[in-house]
Each structure stands twice: as structure tokens, then as C-alpha cells.
Amino acid sequence: MPPEVQGKASILVKARGILAGGEIAKRVFLRVDPTLRVEVLIKDGAKVKPGDIVADISGKVVSILKAERTALNFLQRLSGIASQTAQYIAKTRGLNVTVTDTRKTTPGLRLLEKYAVGIGGGQNHRFHLGDGILIKDNHIAALRALGISLKDIVTKAKQNARGSKVEIEVRTTQEAVEAVEGGADIIMLDNMSPDEMCRVVSLIPGQVKIEASGGVTLANVRAVAETGVNLISVGALTHSPKALDISLELEPQTLKLL
């Protein structure tokens, strides 16, 4: 591709969804070639449909083509996350529940992927291990092997929490009750059925937050929300979203050799 060829390209939406990552894509083009002119036409968070033009790029065609795939990778993935998050939010509309992400993110992209969850209307769970103490099944298994009860596990965590919230993963109603007795701030119900969740919600005092996690899909998230839990964490928001179909199209009539 001769470097003297100049032209214009448009980023085109080919599916319905929520846009996220427009400014990220712009930065990719400008990182490859600061002389490119990039105009983002649709803001993050907007609903988009086939035929919508996200941005116009003009300048050296060789630079546009060099940046194309990386820019689209960011835009398609982040928009896919935002779009899927919005679908979960729509399913739980009218109920007093918060949909959150998890730390199941692409290495190196956590900040961007959690940003996209927010654009879709969801909330961010922990960004890293220092954001709160979450006692999971492997922690419990290791400590129980030493003869420490679930209640004592929580109590010891609270003693060392230094103000951080202590959350523990439980799989039965009895474990949930033990965790509350130990002083847990948040109970995570792991892969429980809606009926089991309802029983836990009826037994746990209101000051203790209850989070549902594991096996949550678009098909059952409404039923989970109706149990009365406070939070629903969905790893699929970031670990397996469907990329939104977005492409870059050169405009042949604008091409010229300078």
C-alpha cells in the first residue's frame, strides 16, 4: 500500500446493541498515526442498530488499515460486554437487585471490561483482592482440613479485616446461618436453586447482604432476582460475551494519491 494514498473510512455497526469503546478505538488510530483525523459520532452507552456509523477516520490509508483490527477488537468486545450487561439489567427491571461482574476478565483488560459493564448498566464487584475479603470454597476446604469451623473462619477473617467487608461463599442454608453467626457482612449463595435462595433470604437478618452467584443466565436471572437477594454476580458478562458485529469500511470515492 503506497503511503501516499489518502482516504476516508467509516466504522459501521451491523447488529443491535449498546456501544462501548469509541474513544478507545480512536486512541488506537492516533497511536498508530497521530496525523489521522478521527471523529467519534456516537457516545458510549448509546443504543445502536445496523447501519449506524460510530466514527469517521481520514488520512493515510496504510495507517487506517494498520490500526483497523486492534481498534475493532476493542470496540467489538467492549460493546459486546455492554450489550450483554444491558440484557441482564432489562431482565431484572423493577426489582430491588444489583447485577455485578466478577474478576473473570481478560488479563490486562480488566479496567476496560469493567468499564463496559458500567456502560451497560451493571455494577463492578471487586477489581482486585484488596477490595474486600472474599472467602471461597478452596479457602474453606483448606482451613476445614485444619479443623477450623466455618463460623471460626469468618470470625478470624473479621478480626484481620481492618475495616474491609468480609464475604463468604456458602452452599447450604446451614452454612449461611453459621457465616452470619461468625459476623459475615455478605453471604454469597453458590449455585443454589431459587427455592434454596428464598429460604436463606427468610433466615438472614436484613443488615447482611446476600449475593447470588453461579449458574446465572438470561433465562433464570429474573427468577433469581425475585428471591430477594441483594446482588447477582455474573461472570459471563466478561468471560464469554458475544462480540457486537462492527466493521470498518473504506469509502472508495475518497481515495486519492497525493
C-alpha positions as CSV (number, residue, x, y, z in Angstrom):
1,M,0.0,0.0,0.0
2,P,1.7,3.2,-1.1
3,P,2.0,5.6,1.9
4,E,0.8,8.5,-0.4
5,V,-2.7,7.1,-0.7
6,Q,-5.2,9.2,1.3
7,G,-8.8,8.4,2.0
8,K,-11.7,8.1,4.4
9,A,-13.2,5.1,6.3
10,S,-16.2,4.6,8.5
11,I,-16.8,2.3,11.4
12,L,-20.2,0.7,10.8
13,V,-22.5,-1.2,13.2
14,K,-24.0,-4.4,11.9
15,A,-26.1,-5.5,14.9
16,R,-28.3,-4.1,17.6
17,G,-26.6,-3.4,21.0
18,I,-25.0,-0.9,23.3
19,L,-21.9,0.9,22.2
20,A,-18.8,0.9,24.4
21,G,-15.2,1.8,23.5
22,G,-15.5,4.5,20.9
23,E,-12.8,6.7,22.5
24,I,-10.6,3.6,23.0
25,A,-10.8,2.9,19.3
26,K,-9.9,6.5,18.5
27,R,-6.8,6.3,20.7
28,V,-5.7,3.2,18.8
29,F,-5.8,5.0,15.4
30,L,-4.0,8.0,16.8
31,R,-1.4,5.8,18.5
32,V,-0.6,4.3,15.1
33,D,-0.6,7.6,13.3
34,P,-1.2,10.9,15.1
35,T,-1.9,12.6,11.8
36,L,-5.1,10.7,11.2
37,R,-8.3,12.6,11.8
38,V,-10.8,10.6,13.9
39,E,-14.3,11.8,14.7
40,V,-16.4,9.7,17.1
41,L,-20.1,10.2,16.2
42,I,-21.8,8.1,18.8
43,K,-21.1,8.2,22.5
44,D,-20.6,5.2,24.7
45,G,-23.8,3.9,26.3
46,A,-26.0,4.7,23.2
47,K,-28.2,2.1,21.7
48,V,-27.0,1.2,18.2
49,K,-28.5,-0.6,15.2
50,P,-27.3,-1.9,11.8
51,G,-26.3,0.9,9.6
52,D,-25.2,3.3,12.4
53,I,-21.8,5.0,11.9
54,V,-19.7,5.0,15.0
55,A,-16.8,7.1,13.7
56,D,-15.2,8.6,10.6
57,I,-11.4,8.2,10.1
58,S,-9.5,10.1,7.4
59,G,-5.8,10.3,6.4
60,K,-3.2,7.8,5.2
61,V,-5.0,4.6,4.2
62,V,-2.0,2.5,5.2
63,S,-2.3,3.8,8.7
64,I,-6.1,3.2,8.8
65,L,-5.6,-0.4,7.7
66,K,-2.8,-0.9,10.2
67,A,-4.9,0.2,13.2
68,E,-8.2,-1.4,11.9
69,R,-8.2,-4.8,13.6
70,T,-6.9,-3.7,17.0
71,A,-9.4,-0.8,17.1
72,L,-12.3,-3.0,16.1
73,N,-11.2,-5.7,18.6
74,F,-11.6,-3.2,21.5
75,L,-14.8,-1.8,20.1
76,Q,-16.5,-5.1,19.4
77,R,-15.5,-6.8,22.7
78,L,-16.4,-3.8,24.9
79,S,-19.7,-3.2,23.1
80,G,-20.5,-6.9,23.4
81,I,-20.0,-6.7,27.2
82,A,-22.1,-3.6,27.5
83,S,-24.8,-5.1,25.3
84,Q,-25.0,-8.4,27.3
85,T,-25.0,-6.5,30.6
86,A,-27.9,-4.4,29.4
87,Q,-29.8,-7.6,28.6
88,Y,-29.4,-8.8,32.2
89,I,-30.4,-5.4,33.6
90,A,-33.6,-5.5,31.4
91,K,-34.5,-8.9,32.8
92,T,-34.3,-7.6,36.4
93,R,-36.0,-4.3,35.8
94,G,-38.5,-3.3,38.6
95,L,-36.8,-5.5,41.2
96,N,-34.5,-4.2,44.0
97,V,-31.4,-6.0,43.0
98,T,-27.9,-5.1,41.6
99,V,-26.3,-7.0,38.8
100,T,-22.5,-7.1,39.1
101,D,-19.5,-8.5,37.2
102,T,-16.7,-10.7,38.7
103,R,-12.9,-10.8,38.4
104,K,-13.2,-13.3,35.4
105,T,-11.7,-10.8,33.0
106,T,-9.2,-10.9,30.1
107,P,-5.7,-10.5,31.5
108,G,-4.6,-6.9,31.0
109,L,-8.1,-5.7,30.1
110,R,-9.9,-5.7,33.5
111,L,-10.3,-1.9,33.7
112,L,-11.8,-1.7,30.2
113,E,-14.1,-4.7,30.6
114,K,-15.4,-3.5,33.9
115,Y,-15.9,0.0,32.4
116,A,-18.0,-1.7,29.7
117,V,-20.1,-3.4,32.4
118,G,-20.8,0.0,33.8
119,I,-21.8,1.4,30.4
120,G,-24.3,-1.5,30.1
121,G,-25.9,-0.5,33.4
122,G,-24.2,-3.1,35.7
123,Q,-22.0,-2.5,38.8
124,N,-18.5,-3.6,39.4
125,H,-17.6,-6.2,42.1
126,R,-14.0,-6.3,43.3
127,F,-11.3,-5.0,41.0
128,H,-8.6,-6.9,42.9
129,L,-8.1,-8.9,46.1
130,G,-7.5,-5.8,48.2
131,D,-11.0,-4.5,47.6
132,G,-12.5,-6.9,50.1
133,I,-12.2,-10.2,51.7
134,L,-14.0,-13.0,49.8
135,I,-13.7,-16.4,51.4
136,K,-14.3,-19.0,48.7
137,D,-14.7,-22.8,48.6
138,N,-11.0,-23.5,48.3
139,H,-10.2,-21.3,51.3
140,I,-12.8,-23.1,53.3
141,A,-11.6,-26.5,52.3
142,A,-8.0,-25.8,53.2
143,L,-9.0,-24.3,56.7
144,R,-11.5,-27.0,57.5
145,A,-8.8,-29.6,56.9
146,L,-7.0,-27.9,59.8
147,G,-10.1,-28.4,62.0
148,I,-11.4,-24.8,61.8
149,S,-15.2,-24.4,61.5
150,L,-16.9,-22.2,59.0
151,K,-18.0,-19.8,61.8
152,D,-14.5,-19.5,63.1
153,I,-13.1,-18.9,59.6
154,V,-15.4,-15.9,59.3
155,T,-14.6,-14.7,62.8
156,K,-10.8,-14.8,62.2
157,A,-11.3,-13.0,58.9
158,K,-13.2,-10.3,60.6
159,Q,-10.5,-9.9,63.2
160,N,-8.0,-9.2,60.5
161,A,-10.2,-7.3,58.0
162,R,-9.1,-3.8,59.1
163,G,-12.4,-2.4,58.1
164,S,-12.8,-4.3,54.9
165,K,-16.1,-6.2,54.2
166,V,-16.0,-9.9,54.7
167,E,-17.9,-12.1,52.3
168,I,-18.1,-15.8,52.3
169,E,-19.3,-18.4,49.8
170,V,-21.8,-20.9,51.1
171,R,-23.6,-23.8,49.5
172,T,-26.3,-24.7,52.1
173,T,-28.7,-22.9,54.4
174,Q,-26.8,-24.2,57.4
175,E,-23.6,-22.7,56.1
176,A,-25.3,-19.4,55.6
177,V,-26.5,-19.3,59.2
178,E,-23.0,-20.2,60.5
179,A,-21.5,-17.5,58.4
180,V,-23.9,-14.9,59.9
181,E,-23.1,-16.1,63.4
182,G,-19.4,-15.6,62.6
183,G,-20.1,-11.9,61.6
184,A,-20.0,-12.1,57.8
185,D,-21.0,-8.9,56.0
186,I,-22.1,-10.5,52.8
187,I,-23.2,-14.1,52.1
188,M,-22.6,-15.5,48.6
189,L,-25.0,-18.2,47.6
190,D,-23.1,-20.5,45.3
191,N,-25.2,-22.4,42.7
192,M,-28.3,-22.6,44.8
193,S,-31.8,-23.1,43.4
194,P,-34.3,-20.2,43.7
195,D,-36.2,-22.1,46.4
196,E,-33.0,-22.5,48.4
197,M,-32.2,-18.8,48.0
198,C,-35.7,-17.9,49.3
199,R,-35.1,-20.0,52.4
200,V,-31.8,-18.3,53.1
201,V,-33.3,-14.8,52.5
202,S,-36.0,-15.6,55.0
203,L,-33.4,-16.5,57.7
204,I,-30.7,-13.9,57.3
205,P,-31.0,-10.5,59.1
206,G,-31.5,-7.5,56.8
207,Q,-28.2,-5.9,57.6
208,V,-26.3,-8.8,56.0
209,K,-26.2,-8.5,52.2
210,I,-27.0,-11.6,50.1
211,E,-25.3,-12.3,46.8
212,A,-26.4,-15.0,44.3
213,S,-23.6,-16.4,42.1
214,G,-23.0,-19.4,39.8
215,G,-25.2,-20.7,37.0
216,V,-27.0,-17.4,36.4
217,T,-28.2,-17.0,32.8
218,L,-30.5,-14.7,31.0
219,A,-33.1,-17.5,31.2
220,N,-33.1,-17.7,35.0
221,V,-31.8,-14.3,36.2
222,R,-35.4,-13.0,36.7
223,A,-36.3,-15.9,39.0
224,V,-33.0,-15.4,40.9
225,A,-33.8,-11.7,41.4
226,E,-37.3,-12.5,42.6
227,T,-35.9,-14.5,45.6
228,G,-35.0,-11.2,47.3
229,V,-31.2,-11.4,47.1
230,N,-29.4,-8.0,47.1
231,L,-26.7,-8.8,44.4
232,I,-26.4,-11.1,41.5
233,S,-22.8,-11.6,40.2
234,V,-22.5,-12.9,36.6
235,G,-19.1,-14.0,35.4
236,A,-20.4,-14.4,31.9
237,L,-20.6,-10.6,31.5
238,T,-16.9,-10.5,30.9
239,H,-15.6,-14.1,30.4
240,S,-17.9,-15.0,27.5
241,P,-19.8,-12.1,25.9
242,K,-20.7,-12.2,22.2
243,A,-18.8,-9.5,20.4
244,L,-21.0,-6.9,18.8
245,D,-20.7,-7.1,15.0
246,I,-18.9,-3.9,13.9
247,S,-16.7,-3.4,10.8
248,L,-14.6,-0.7,9.1
249,E,-15.4,0.2,5.5
250,L,-13.2,2.3,3.2
251,E,-15.0,4.8,1.0
252,P,-13.5,4.2,-2.4
253,Q,-14.7,7.5,-3.8
254,T,-12.5,9.3,-1.3
255,L,-9.3,7.6,-2.2
256,K,-6.6,9.7,-3.9
257,L,-2.8,9.6,-4.4
258,L,-1.0,12.6,-3.2
